[in-house]
Amino acid sequence: AATSEESSLLGSSPLWQTFTPKKVQDRKVLPLVGFGTFNSFENPGLVADAVRAALVGDYNLIDCAHLYGNEPEVGKAIEDYLQVPGAKARSELFVMSKLWCWDMAPEDVLPACQRSLRDLRQGYLDCYMMHWPVQMTRDSHLVSTEHGGQFDVRLVHSGDMD
């Protein structure tokens, strides 16, 4: 069941009471509520302030994506927050990013993940997932399932980015 803190964030609906935080690979809890970083295209700087405020306000999950175009700004905000006395440790945060559709060819997955890691100034991501379950070419044409659909899972299984 949700904690009292999560319940206050989620409301009093009985539906929320059925959600239980889950551990990811038996080590880290996936928070029930996260802070999204989408739609800051027209306001550079705004997302950094919002991320810092979210972290200070006890959000632990920061939801990012390369497509949003702001991972460097989000990464700087996380880095700045972690240096504040009394801040949570990185291990207490849950930072996730997403693989965009044109980076789903097997040879593109690792470089895309490494780009997000670099832009977010992180040594690791707690979750790296497909943004949408379709593969596209760089000019946004869908790739046929006959010619695509392979996914490089080394990132998930080994945790090794080299």
N, CA, C and O atoms as a DFTB+ gen file, in Angstrom:
648 C
 N C O
     1  1       0.843      -1.192       0.000
     2  2       0.000       0.000       0.000
     3  2       0.876       1.239       0.000
     4  3       2.024       1.202       0.443
     5  1       0.331       2.324      -0.495
     6  2       1.068       3.584      -0.546
     7  2       1.318       4.099       0.865
     8  3       0.502       3.904       1.766
     9  1       2.466       4.764       1.045
    10  2       2.760       5.381       2.336
    11  2       1.832       6.569       2.535
    12  3       1.178       7.012       1.591
    13  1       1.772       7.094       3.770
    14  2       0.899       8.244       4.024
    15  2       1.350       9.454       3.215
    16  3       0.522      10.243       2.759
    17  1       2.676       9.605       3.034
    18  2       3.184      10.725       2.237
    19  2       2.727      10.593       0.790
    20  3       2.282      11.566       0.181
    21  1       2.841       9.362       0.234
    22  2       2.400       9.149      -1.137
    23  2       0.891       9.326      -1.251
    24  3       0.406       9.870      -2.242
    25  1       0.157       8.878      -0.261
    26  2      -1.300       9.022      -0.290
    27  2      -1.706      10.481      -0.336
    28  3      -2.655      10.840      -1.033
    29  1      -0.996      11.328       0.402
    30  2      -1.357      12.743       0.387
    31  2      -1.078      13.354      -0.980
    32  3      -1.798      14.253      -1.414
    33  1      -0.050      12.880      -1.655
    34  2       0.246      13.370      -2.994
    35  2      -0.750      12.839      -4.014
    36  3      -1.118      13.538      -4.958
    37  1      -1.179      11.604      -3.818
    38  2      -2.014      10.931      -4.799
    39  2      -3.501      11.156      -4.586
    40  3      -4.301      10.859      -5.473
    41  1      -3.879      11.666      -3.446
    42  2      -5.290      11.887      -3.167
    43  2      -5.867      10.768      -2.327
    44  3      -5.169       9.821      -1.965
    45  1      -7.135      10.883      -2.025
    46  2      -7.756       9.919      -1.120
    47  2      -8.505       8.818      -1.849
    48  3      -9.171       8.004      -1.208
    49  1      -8.416       8.771      -3.148
    50  2      -9.121       7.751      -3.915
    51  2      -8.684       6.357      -3.483
    52  3      -7.487       6.097      -3.359
    53  1      -9.644       5.455      -3.251
    54  2      -9.288       4.080      -2.881
    55  2      -8.409       3.400      -3.927
    56  3      -7.635       2.500      -3.599
    57  1      -8.526       3.828      -5.188
    58  2      -7.700       3.238      -6.233
    59  2      -6.221       3.390      -5.917
    60  3      -5.451       2.446      -6.099
    61  1      -5.808       4.573      -5.442
    62  2      -4.400       4.799      -5.131
    63  2      -3.909       3.882      -4.020
    64  3      -2.728       3.536      -3.975
    65  1      -4.797       3.492      -3.136
    66  2      -4.400       2.636      -2.021
    67  2      -3.991       1.245      -2.499
    68  3      -3.346       0.506      -1.755
    69  1      -4.352       0.879      -3.718
    70  2      -4.010      -0.444      -4.233
    71  2      -2.610      -0.489      -4.828
    72  3      -2.076      -1.572      -5.065
    73  1      -2.011       0.666      -5.072
    74  2      -0.674       0.692      -5.654
    75  2       0.380       0.471      -4.578
    76  3       0.312       1.054      -3.496
    77  1       1.341      -0.366      -4.885
    78  2       2.419      -0.658      -3.957
    79  2       3.743      -0.345      -4.641
    80  3       3.983      -0.821      -5.751
    81  1       4.604       0.440      -4.009
    82  2       5.924       0.683      -4.605
    83  2       6.651      -0.643      -4.831
    84  3       6.588      -1.543      -3.992
    85  1       7.332      -0.757      -5.955
    86  2       8.042      -1.985      -6.306
    87  2       9.542      -1.746      -6.328
    88  3      10.019      -0.678      -6.713
    89  1      10.271      -2.770      -5.906
    90  2      11.722      -2.697      -6.016
    91  2      12.130      -3.104      -7.421
    92  3      11.552      -4.019      -8.006
    93  1      13.122      -2.425      -7.950
    94  2      13.668      -2.735      -9.256
    95  2      14.894      -3.606      -9.032
    96  3      15.848      -3.185      -8.378
    97  1      14.872      -4.797      -9.564
    98  2      15.966      -5.759      -9.403
    99  2      16.352      -5.918      -7.940
   100  3      17.536      -6.004      -7.613
   101  1      15.362      -5.958      -7.063
   102  2      15.553      -6.207      -5.635
   103  2      16.498      -5.233      -4.946
   104  3      17.137      -5.595      -3.958
   105  1      16.601      -3.998      -5.449
   106  2      17.510      -3.085      -4.769
   107  2      16.973      -1.678      -4.603
   108  3      17.298      -1.026      -3.610
   109  1      16.188      -1.191      -5.505
   110  2      15.771       0.201      -5.429
   111  2      14.270       0.293      -5.657
   112  3      13.722      -0.360      -6.546
   113  1      13.621       1.104      -4.853
   114  2      12.175       1.262      -4.977
   115  2      11.855       2.241      -6.108
   116  3      12.427       3.329      -6.185
   117  1      10.941       1.839      -6.972
   118  2      10.441       2.710      -8.024
   119  2       9.357       3.590      -7.411
   120  3       8.296       3.085      -7.043
   121  1       9.597       4.895      -7.294
   122  2       8.600       5.775      -6.673
   123  2       7.273       5.753      -7.437
   124  3       7.249       5.590      -8.657
   125  1       6.188       5.916      -6.710
   126  2       4.865       5.947      -7.329
   127  2       4.604       7.255      -8.067
   128  3       3.833       7.285      -9.025
   129  1       5.238       8.324      -7.630
   130  2       5.028       9.639      -8.223
   131  2       6.375      10.171      -8.689
   132  3       7.367      10.101      -7.963
   133  1       6.401      10.702      -9.901
   134  2       7.636      11.256     -10.425
   135  2       7.419      12.654     -10.975
   136  3       6.292      13.138     -11.072
   137  1       8.526      13.288     -11.331
   138  2       8.489      14.640     -11.871
   139  2       8.935      14.592     -13.325
   140  3      10.077      14.233     -13.611
   141  1       8.048      14.950     -14.246
   142  2       8.357      14.940     -15.668
   143  2       9.011      16.229     -16.120
   144  3       8.755      17.296     -15.561
   145  1       9.859      16.127     -17.136
   146  2      10.614      17.290     -17.607
   147  2      10.247      17.697     -19.031
   148  3      10.983      18.454     -19.663
   149  1       9.122      17.206     -19.543
   150  2       8.689      17.542     -20.897
   151  2       8.154      18.970     -20.978
   152  3       7.683      19.535     -19.991
   153  1       8.240      19.533     -22.177
   154  2       7.591      20.784     -22.555
   155  2       8.216      22.025     -21.926
   156  3       7.522      22.886     -21.387
   157  1       9.524      22.095     -22.007
   158  2      10.203      23.322     -21.579
   159  2      10.905      23.965     -22.770
   160  3      11.841      24.745     -22.599
   161  1      10.449      23.634     -23.976
   162  2      11.112      24.086     -25.196
   163  2      11.216      25.602     -25.299
   164  3      12.230      26.120     -25.768
   165  1      10.193      26.312     -24.871
   166  2      10.169      27.766     -25.047
   167  2      10.713      28.531     -23.845
   168  3      10.784      29.760     -23.876
   169  1      11.096      27.821     -22.792
   170  2      11.532      28.494     -21.567
   171  2      12.839      27.913     -21.036
   172  3      12.838      27.267     -19.988
   173  1      13.954      28.128     -21.734
   174  2      15.224      27.618     -21.215
   175  2      15.475      28.155     -19.808
   176  3      15.236      29.330     -19.530
   177  1      15.949      27.301     -18.944
   178  2      16.211      27.686     -17.560
   179  2      15.072      27.336     -16.633
   180  3      15.286      27.087     -15.446
   181  1      13.867      27.315     -17.161
   182  2      12.702      27.022     -16.332
   183  2      12.721      25.587     -15.817
   184  3      12.379      25.336     -14.662
   185  1      13.119      24.645     -16.673
   186  2      13.105      23.244     -16.241
   187  2      14.138      23.000     -15.145
   188  3      13.893      22.195     -14.246
   189  1      15.280      23.672     -15.196
   190  2      16.293      23.496     -14.146
   191  2      15.742      23.944     -12.799
   192  3      15.902      23.250     -11.795
   193  1      15.101      25.089     -12.780
   194  2      14.496      25.577     -11.532
   195  2      13.416      24.622     -11.044
   196  3      13.308      24.358      -9.847
   197  1      12.623      24.109     -11.970
   198  2      11.540      23.196     -11.601
   199  2      12.085      21.879     -11.053
   200  3      11.543      21.340     -10.088
   201  1      13.149      21.357     -11.659
   202  2      13.748      20.103     -11.181
   203  2      14.338      20.296      -9.788
   204  3      14.140      19.457      -8.909
   205  1      15.055      21.384      -9.583
   206  2      15.608      21.647      -8.246
   207  2      14.488      21.762      -7.212
   208  3      14.600      21.214      -6.116
   209  1      13.421      22.465      -7.549
   210  2      12.287      22.603      -6.624
   211  2      11.635      21.249      -6.357
   212  3      11.237      20.965      -5.227
   213  1      11.523      20.420      -7.376
   214  2      10.933      19.087      -7.200
   215  2      11.784      18.238      -6.264
   216  3      11.250      17.551      -5.393
   217  1      13.100      18.281      -6.434
   218  2      13.986      17.490      -5.575
   219  2      13.942      17.986      -4.135
   220  3      13.907      17.184      -3.202
   221  1      13.942      19.289      -3.952
   222  2      13.825      19.857      -2.604
   223  2      12.470      19.485      -2.011
   224  3      12.354      19.259      -0.806
   225  1      11.458      19.422      -2.851
   226  2      10.107      19.082      -2.415
   227  2       9.855      17.596      -2.288
   228  3       8.701      17.171      -2.244
   229  1      10.900      16.801      -2.229
   230  2      10.831      15.362      -1.968
   231  2      10.398      14.486      -3.134
   232  3      10.065      13.320      -2.918
   233  1      10.388      14.994      -4.347
   234  2      10.265      14.088      -5.488
   235  2      11.585      13.344      -5.609
   236  3      12.649      13.951      -5.489
   237  1      11.532      12.055      -5.843
   238  2      12.750      11.263      -6.020
   239  2      12.928      10.799      -7.458
   240  3      14.055      10.549      -7.888
   241  1      11.830      10.679      -8.215
   242  2      11.894      10.201      -9.593
   243  2      11.884      11.402     -10.534
   244  3      10.960      12.215     -10.513
   245  1      12.922      11.499     -11.355
   246  2      13.005      12.541     -12.372
   247  2      12.934      11.843     -13.726
   248  3      13.800      11.039     -14.071
   249  1      11.892      12.162     -14.486
   250  2      11.597      11.517     -15.767
   251  2      12.091      12.398     -16.910
   252  3      11.593      13.505     -17.114
   253  1      13.073      11.894     -17.650
   254  2      13.717      12.655     -18.720
   255  2      13.592      11.906     -20.045
   256  3      13.149      10.759     -20.087
   257  1      13.986      12.571     -21.109
   258  2      14.073      11.936     -22.426
   259  2      14.928      12.823     -23.323
   260  3      14.862      14.050     -23.251
   261  1      15.729      12.184     -24.164
   262  2      16.541      12.946     -25.114
   263  2      15.648      13.821     -25.991
   264  3      16.004      14.956     -26.310
   265  1      14.500      13.298     -26.374
   266  2      13.591      14.025     -27.254
   267  2      13.185      15.380     -26.682
   268  3      12.906      16.305     -27.444
   269  1      13.145      15.513     -25.385
   270  2      12.707      16.761     -24.763
   271  2      13.706      17.897     -24.981
   272  3      13.362      19.068     -24.821
   273  1      14.939      17.552     -25.345
   274  2      15.935      18.570     -25.653
   275  2      16.485      19.316     -24.456
   276  3      17.118      20.360     -24.617
   277  1      16.257      18.799     -23.253
   278  2      16.699      19.536     -22.065
   279  2      17.516      18.692     -21.086
   280  3      17.711      19.094     -19.938
   281  1      17.992      17.535     -21.526
   282  2      18.758      16.703     -20.597
   283  2      19.993      17.406     -20.040
   284  3      20.296      17.211     -18.863
   285  1      20.729      18.215     -20.814
   286  2      21.858      18.927     -20.197
   287  2      21.408      19.853     -19.058
   288  3      22.073      19.938     -18.025
   289  1      20.301      20.530     -19.247
   290  2      19.780      21.433     -18.222
   291  2      19.296      20.649     -16.996
   292  3      19.545      21.049     -15.859
   293  1      18.612      19.544     -17.235
   294  2      18.138      18.699     -16.134
   295  2      19.332      18.125     -15.377
   296  3      19.340      18.099     -14.146
   297  1      20.342      17.663     -16.121
   298  2      21.534      17.104     -15.490
   299  2      22.249      18.104     -14.602
   300  3      22.695      17.763     -13.506
   301  1      22.359      19.329     -15.069
   302  2      22.988      20.385     -14.262
   303  2      22.179      20.639     -12.995
   304  3      22.751      20.841     -11.924
   305  1      20.857      20.631     -13.110
   306  2      19.998      20.852     -11.936
   307  2      20.172      19.729     -10.914
   308  3      20.242      19.990      -9.713
   309  1      20.243      18.492     -11.381
   310  2      20.452      17.357     -10.469
   311  2      21.819      17.477      -9.809
   312  3      21.949      17.312      -8.596
   313  1      22.839      17.767     -10.619
   314  2      24.193      17.922     -10.093
   315  2      24.249      19.032      -9.043
   316  3      24.848      18.848      -7.983
   317  1      23.639      20.170      -9.324
   318  2      23.611      21.281      -8.362
   319  2      22.905      20.865      -7.074
   320  3      23.388      21.148      -5.977
   321  1      21.772      20.198      -7.209
   322  2      21.015      19.763      -6.034
   323  2      21.853      18.830      -5.162
   324  3      21.866      18.977      -3.940
   325  1      22.547      17.879      -5.769
   326  2      23.314      16.891      -5.003
   327  2      24.444      17.524      -4.202
   328  3      24.945      16.909      -3.260
   329  1      24.854      18.728      -4.551
   330  2      25.930      19.406      -3.834
   331  2      25.425      20.266      -2.672
   332  3      26.224      20.818      -1.915
   333  1      24.120      20.377      -2.534
   334  2      23.537      21.182      -1.454
   335  2      23.629      20.407      -0.144
   336  3      23.254      19.234      -0.112
   337  1      24.113      21.018       0.938
   338  2      24.149      20.322       2.227
   339  2      22.748      19.828       2.611
   340  3      21.768      20.567       2.523
   341  1      22.678      18.583       3.031
   342  2      21.404      17.990       3.429
   343  2      20.609      17.384       2.291
   344  3      19.530      16.836       2.514
   345  1      21.129      17.474       1.065
   346  2      20.421      16.890      -0.077
   347  2      20.438      15.368       0.012
   348  3      21.313      14.777       0.645
   349  1      19.465      14.754      -0.627
   350  2      19.465      13.298      -0.728
   351  2      20.697      12.858      -1.510
   352  3      21.241      13.626      -2.303
   353  1      21.129      11.638      -1.289
   354  2      22.231      11.063      -2.057
   355  2      21.711      10.641      -3.431
   356  3      20.513      10.411      -3.596
   357  1      22.591      10.540      -4.402
   358  2      22.191      10.093      -5.746
   359  2      21.494       8.743      -5.672
   360  3      20.545       8.492      -6.415
   361  1      21.957       7.876      -4.783
   362  2      21.367       6.538      -4.670
   363  2      19.911       6.577      -4.210
   364  3      19.190       5.592      -4.366
   365  1      19.471       7.697      -3.649
   366  2      18.078       7.839      -3.216
   367  2      17.177       8.372      -4.331
   368  3      15.953       8.363      -4.202
   369  1      17.785       8.832      -5.418
   370  2      17.014       9.348      -6.544
   371  2      16.757       8.234      -7.548
   372  3      17.447       7.215      -7.549
   373  1      15.769       8.435      -8.390
   374  2      15.455       7.503      -9.467
   375  2      15.408       8.336     -10.741
   376  3      14.413       9.000     -11.031
   377  1      16.508       8.287     -11.500
   378  2      16.621       9.086     -12.714
   379  2      16.398       8.167     -13.907
   380  3      17.078       7.154     -14.070
   381  1      15.436       8.541     -14.734
   382  2      15.153       7.720     -15.906
   383  2      15.180       8.566     -17.170
   384  3      14.896       9.764     -17.147
   385  1      15.526       7.915     -18.267
   386  2      15.483       8.561     -19.568
   387  2      14.882       7.577     -20.561
   388  3      14.623       6.416     -20.247
   389  1      14.671       8.086     -21.774
   390  2      13.995       7.269     -22.773
   391  2      14.734       7.297     -24.107
   392  3      15.307       8.308     -24.515
   393  1      14.696       6.158     -24.755
   394  2      15.272       5.968     -26.083
   395  2      14.242       6.386     -27.122
   396  3      13.128       5.863     -27.133
   397  1      14.600       7.322     -27.996
   398  2      13.648       7.756     -29.010
   399  2      13.618       6.780     -30.183
   400  3      14.551       6.005     -30.390
   401  1      12.545       6.834     -30.931
   402  2      12.243       5.868     -31.991
   403  2      13.318       5.763     -33.066
   404  3      13.503       4.684     -33.629
   405  1      14.034       6.844     -33.370
   406  2      15.045       6.756     -34.423
   407  2      16.391       6.258     -33.910
   408  3      17.342       6.144     -34.684
   409  1      16.483       5.961     -32.624
   410  2      17.713       5.396     -32.062
   411  2      17.555       3.923     -31.697
   412  3      18.359       3.397     -30.928
   413  1      16.543       3.248     -32.228
   414  2      16.258       1.877     -31.824
   415  2      16.974       0.812     -32.631
   416  3      16.885      -0.367     -32.288
   417  1      17.680       1.179     -33.689
   418  2      18.489       0.181     -34.388
   419  2      19.547      -0.304     -33.403
   420  3      20.089       0.497     -32.641
   421  1      19.851      -1.600     -33.404
   422  2      20.781      -2.133     -32.399
   423  2      22.080      -1.342     -32.262
   424  3      22.586      -1.178     -31.152
   425  1      22.619      -0.855     -33.364
   426  2      23.889      -0.124     -33.297
   427  2      23.731       1.292     -32.741
   428  3      24.729       1.947     -32.442
   429  1      22.503       1.769     -32.598
   430  2      22.262       3.127     -32.109
   431  2      21.897       3.205     -30.633
   432  3      21.953       4.282     -30.040
   433  1      21.523       2.075     -30.031
   434  2      21.021       2.087     -28.656
   435  2      22.095       2.528     -27.664
   436  3      21.867       3.439     -26.868
   437  1      23.248       1.898     -27.707
   438  2      24.312       2.230     -26.761
   439  2      24.760       3.689     -26.897
   440  3      24.853       4.383     -25.884
   441  1      25.043       4.184     -28.116
   442  2      25.410       5.601     -28.224
   443  2      24.316       6.546     -27.719
   444  3      24.622       7.584     -27.132
   445  1      23.062       6.203     -27.937
   446  2      21.967       7.053     -27.454
   447  2      21.937       7.079     -25.931
   448  3      21.748       8.136     -25.328
   449  1      22.124       5.925     -25.315
   450  2      22.144       5.862     -23.855
   451  2      23.347       6.627     -23.300
   452  3      23.226       7.357     -22.316
   453  1      24.491       6.457     -23.928
   454  2      25.689       7.179     -23.490
   455  2      25.500       8.691     -23.618
   456  3      25.972       9.448     -22.770
   457  1      24.818       9.129     -24.663
   458  2      24.537      10.565     -24.843
   459  2      23.672      11.076     -23.688
   460  3      23.940      12.140     -23.130
   461  1      22.634      10.312     -23.334
   462  2      21.780      10.729     -22.212
   463  2      22.565      10.757     -20.908
   464  3      22.413      11.684     -20.112
   465  1      23.400       9.754     -20.685
   466  2      24.228       9.741     -19.472
   467  2      25.122      10.976     -19.411
   468  3      25.225      11.631     -18.375
   469  1      25.757      11.279     -20.521
   470  2      26.648      12.451     -20.584
   471  2      25.852      13.741     -20.372
   472  3      26.240      14.589     -19.569
   473  1      24.749      13.883     -21.088
   474  2      23.951      15.103     -20.974
   475  2      23.373      15.275     -19.573
   476  3      23.300      16.392     -19.062
   477  1      22.963      14.173     -18.952
   478  2      22.388      14.229     -17.608
   479  2      23.450      14.258     -16.506
   480  3      23.126      14.393     -15.326
   481  1      24.727      14.130     -16.904
   482  2      25.843      14.150     -15.946
   483  2      25.703      13.031     -14.916
   484  3      25.954      13.227     -13.727
   485  1      25.299      11.861     -15.395
   486  2      25.064      10.723     -14.514
   487  2      26.025       9.592     -14.856
   488  3      26.408       9.412     -16.011
   489  1      26.402       8.841     -13.842
   490  2      27.208       7.647     -14.052
   491  2      26.344       6.445     -14.389
   492  3      26.832       5.442     -14.910
   493  1      25.058       6.555     -14.087
   494  2      24.111       5.478     -14.391
   495  2      22.704       6.047     -14.431
   496  3      22.437       7.123     -13.896
   497  1      21.817       5.313     -15.070
   498  2      20.390       5.619     -15.058
   499  2      19.694       4.503     -14.303
   500  3      20.097       3.343     -14.392
   501  1      18.668       4.842     -13.572
   502  2      17.905       3.824     -12.861
   503  2      16.940       3.110     -13.791
   504  3      16.545       1.973     -13.530
   505  1      16.564       3.767     -14.867
   506  2      15.682       3.166     -15.862
   507  2      15.964       3.826     -17.205
   508  3      16.037       5.050     -17.305
   509  1      16.121       3.007     -18.227
   510  2      16.256       3.495     -19.597
   511  2      15.272       2.692     -20.418
   512  3      15.425       1.481     -20.573
   513  1      14.269       3.358     -20.941
   514  2      13.194       2.638     -21.608
   515  2      12.900       3.214     -22.984
   516  3      13.291       4.339     -23.299
   517  1      12.198       2.417     -23.808
   518  2      11.773       2.908     -25.113
   519  2      10.678       3.946     -24.904
   520  3       9.723       3.717     -24.161
   521  1      10.827       5.088     -25.567
   522  2       9.837       6.151     -25.429
   523  2       8.507       5.719     -26.049
   524  3       7.454       5.864     -25.428
   525  1       8.555       5.204     -27.239
   526  2       7.381       4.663     -27.932
   527  2       7.810       3.329     -28.527
   528  3       8.955       3.197     -28.961
   529  1       6.937       2.348     -28.560
   530  2       7.338       1.013     -29.025
   531  2       7.307       0.856     -30.544
   532  3       6.823      -0.153     -31.058
   533  1       7.816       1.845     -31.253
   534  2       7.940       1.751     -32.709
   535  2       9.324       2.253     -33.093
   536  3       9.886       3.127     -32.434
   537  1       9.861       1.691     -34.161
   538  2      11.164       2.137     -34.647
   539  2      10.949       3.010     -35.873
   540  3      10.133       2.693     -36.737
   541  1      11.690       4.116     -35.942
   542  2      11.600       5.043     -37.070
   543  2      12.983       5.297     -37.638
   544  3      14.000       5.111     -36.970
   545  1      12.990       5.724     -38.886
   546  2      14.228       6.213     -39.474
   547  2      14.420       7.656     -38.997
   548  3      13.517       8.234     -38.393
   549  1      15.571       8.226     -39.261
   550  2      15.862       9.598     -38.813
   551  2      14.894      10.625     -39.420
   552  3      14.677      11.691     -38.845
   553  1      14.316      10.298     -40.583
   554  2      13.350      11.224     -41.187
   555  2      11.908      10.868     -40.807
   556  3      10.963      11.232     -41.506
   557  1      11.759      10.155     -39.692
   558  2      10.466       9.842     -39.066
   559  2       9.565       8.914     -39.871
   560  3       8.343       8.976     -39.744
   561  1      10.155       8.056     -40.696
   562  2       9.379       7.010     -41.357
   563  2       9.424       5.758     -40.492
   564  3      10.477       5.396     -39.968
   565  1       8.287       5.105     -40.344
   566  2       8.238       3.876     -39.554
   567  2       9.052       2.786     -40.219
   568  3       9.081       2.684     -41.446
   569  1       9.717       1.967     -39.407
   570  2      10.467       0.818     -39.895
   571  2       9.540      -0.384     -39.813
   572  3       8.904      -0.615     -38.785
   573  1       9.465      -1.132     -40.875
   574  2       8.622      -2.324     -40.901
   575  2       9.067      -3.301     -39.825
   576  3      10.260      -3.431     -39.550
   577  1       8.112      -3.984     -39.222
   578  2       8.472      -4.988     -38.215
   579  2       9.245      -6.135     -38.840
   580  3       9.926      -6.878     -38.133
   581  1       9.151      -6.292     -40.154
   582  2       9.930      -7.332     -40.827
   583  2      11.410      -6.972     -40.841
   584  3      12.264      -7.858     -40.882
   585  1      11.716      -5.689     -40.807
   586  2      13.104      -5.241     -40.924
   587  2      13.637      -4.606     -39.649
   588  3      14.775      -4.137     -39.628
   589  1      12.864      -4.584     -38.620
   590  2      13.295      -3.972     -37.367
   591  2      12.914      -4.863     -36.207
   592  3      12.786      -6.078     -36.354
   593  1      12.739      -4.261     -35.076
   594  2      12.270      -5.011     -33.920
   595  2      13.362      -5.620     -33.074
   596  3      13.068      -6.216     -32.038
   597  1      14.622      -5.490     -33.481
   598  2      15.695      -5.996     -32.634
   599  2      16.073      -4.894     -31.655
   600  3      16.061      -3.711     -31.994
   601  1      16.403      -5.299     -30.449
   602  2      16.736      -4.317     -29.420
   603  2      17.948      -4.819     -28.655
   604  3      18.029      -6.000     -28.316
   605  1      18.875      -3.939     -28.387
   606  2      20.101      -4.295     -27.680
   607  2      19.836      -4.271     -26.182
   608  3      19.639      -3.200     -25.607
   609  1      19.828      -5.438     -25.544
   610  2      19.510      -5.506     -24.120
   611  2      20.751      -5.606     -23.239
   612  3      20.624      -5.827     -22.035
   613  1      21.934      -5.453     -23.798
   614  2      23.148      -5.516     -22.981
   615  2      23.131      -4.483     -21.865
   616  3      23.654      -4.739     -20.781
   617  1      22.541      -3.326     -22.112
   618  2      22.500      -2.278     -21.096
   619  2      21.777      -2.759     -19.855
   620  3      22.219      -2.505     -18.734
   621  1      20.668      -3.451     -20.051
   622  2      19.852      -3.913     -18.932
   623  2      20.560      -5.016     -18.175
   624  3      20.611      -4.998     -16.945
   625  1      21.098      -5.959     -18.891
   626  2      21.638      -7.143     -18.243
   627  2      23.020      -6.949     -17.637
   628  3      23.308      -7.497     -16.573
   629  1      23.868      -6.189     -18.287
   630  2      25.233      -6.101     -17.786
   631  2      25.489      -4.843     -16.974
   632  3      26.347      -4.831     -16.092
   633  1      24.746      -3.786     -17.273
   634  2      25.035      -2.520     -16.625
   635  2      26.353      -1.935     -17.099
   636  3      26.819      -0.933     -16.557
   637  1      26.954      -2.548     -18.099
   638  2      28.272      -2.142     -18.576
   639  2      28.128      -1.244     -19.790
   640  3      27.602      -1.664     -20.822
   641  1      28.585      -0.031     -19.672
   642  2      28.458       0.929     -20.761
   643  2      29.702       0.992     -21.636
   644  3      29.750       1.797     -22.566
   645  1      30.688       0.185     -21.372
   646  2      31.919       0.236     -22.185
   647  2      31.904      -0.803     -23.274
   648  3      32.857      -0.900     -24.048
